[in-house]
Amino acid sequence: MTDIVSGVLGDWLLEVAEYLDGTEPTAWTPVKGLTEFTPPQTEKNLEDDGEFDGTHWGSQIATGISWTAEATAKVPRASLPADPGQAILKAAGREIAEGGLVHVRFTKRGVTPAAGDQGVADVSYVENGGPKTDLTTAAITLTGRGALVPYTAAV
C-alpha cells in the first residue's frame, strides 16, 4: 500500500497576462506575494427536469458550468515597486467589460511536464482593511468567462 503524502497550497503558481484583443498570450507574469489560495472551483447550474407523472424521486440536469478562484496577496509598501502580476490584476479590477478581463493560468509546481488549467477571467482586486498592526493585503477573485481548459507547458 502506498502512503499518501499531502501536497501544500504553496505548490500552486498563479500567472496572468493582459487581455488585449482576446488572442492567446505569448508571455505570462507570475503573481507574487500570495498568502492564501483557493484553486479554481467549478459549479454546475442544475435545473429540475422531473415530470408530474414520474416517480417521487427528483431529477436534475446540469445546464451550465462556471468557475472561480480566490487568493489573498501581500501588497508591497507604497515605497516599494509594485508586483507586476498584481499590477495587471489591480488594473483589470478597476475596469468593466473586456477591460476587466485577464488571461490566467494555474499550475501545480513539481509536476513534470508543467501542467494545469487556464482560461479568461473577470477580476475583482480589493485591498483589505483592518487594524493598524495588520499587513496590507488584497483579496483577489477570478470569475471565469468561458471554459477552464487544461494545458501543458511547452518544454
Disulfide bonds with the S-S distance in Angstrom:
none
